[in-house]
Amino acid sequence: MEIESRVPAINMEAAQKVIRQQLVLLLHAHSCQQKDVADDGDSECTLPYCKKTKEVLNHIRNCVQGTDCDWDHCIAYQQIIAHWKHCSQKKRCSICGPIFTSQINNALNASCPKSS
């Protein structure tokens, strides 16, 4: 994905941090949406911006305007989602790597019994 090539090098680290934060929010909102569907309703998630992000995800599913869309965050979120889905270097990617590693660690910790 060409996200990084459009950001001046001096701001690269800050831009990557913002993109990672948005990606974490997108992944959370998607998971939260899945729980909403399973629970047959809208959960009362207290994570800031979760509800708004779920609205954007719902919009993205049906958006046909492409780069002409003026819905808040639609284009940027579509690019971030596409990068996450198609990143071939998830473990080493400066955007995906920390999140991918965190997800693996969380899954491992969740599956391991806690010692008392």
Buried (B, 14 or more C-beta within 10 A) or exposed (E): BEBBEEBEEEEEEEBBEEBBEBBBBBBBBEEBBEEBEEEEEEBEBEEEBBBEBBBBBEBBEEBEEEEEBEEEBBBBBBBBBEBBEEBEEBEEBBBBBBBBEEBEEEEEEEEEEEEE
